[in-house]
Amino acid sequence: MLTLYGFGRVNSKVVGLTRDLRVLWTLEELGVPYRVHGVDHPAGETTSEEYRRLNPFSQVPVLEDDGFVLTETGAILLYLAEKTGRLMPADLQGRAQVTRWCFAALNTLEPPLFQIVMIDLFGAADPTGAQRRPELLKWAGRALTALEDWLQERPYLTGEAFTVADILMTTVLREVRNAGVLDGFPRVSAYRERCEARPAWQRTLEAYEQRLGAPAGSAR
């Protein structure tokens, strides 16, 4: 059985933002058996020597598949898609397009969006945040404008089929769901809502909140 090392306890400020959600969603979409090993982040479990043997960067999540250990969410999602033959086209060029959009989510969209949400989370504790935020909004706006145009004739990133690239992109976009960043991008917002309406995502959130002991709806 697949084992996912995901958060079992985490700072309440980041509930709903943690990257184990990407893998949990994928596993629910695939319907494969798996178990979650809850990692206690506030207690320092990720910095233990045992955990560092799984992930040298002390990050969550980690996937273990019968002794095979894999880290980094993009790599994990692509591995699961290849392993199951689902959420990924069968042809080489189709798989390359999915990979392309996985990289776009993580390398083009996430850098400015993640910095914006961190500035908002830290508030006055970040002395330069207010100065940096306007330029980050411009950076994010350029990327979101391109994505808005791309989605004009496509329900999902690579066409009609929902893939692991959409899981990565949606979880990146939702990082700024409460920051007003997506205002003015109706197709991007509709795309995010369409992906989050999937039953597998709803199951993922419910189980995630229960595991963390978070109030119902707090991760949404």
Buried (B, 14 or more C-beta within 10 A) or exposed (E): EBBBBBBBBBEEEBBBBBBBBBBBBBBBBBEBEBEBEBBEBEEEBBEEEEBEEBBEEBBBBBBBBEEEEBBBBBEBBBBBBEEBEBBBBEEEEBBEBBBEBBEBBBEBBBBBBBBBBBBBBEEEEBEEBEEEBEEBBEBBBEBBEEBBEBBEEEBBBBEEBBBBBBBBBBBBBBBBBEBEBBEEBEBBBEBBEBBBEBEBBBBBBBEBBEBBEBEEEEBE
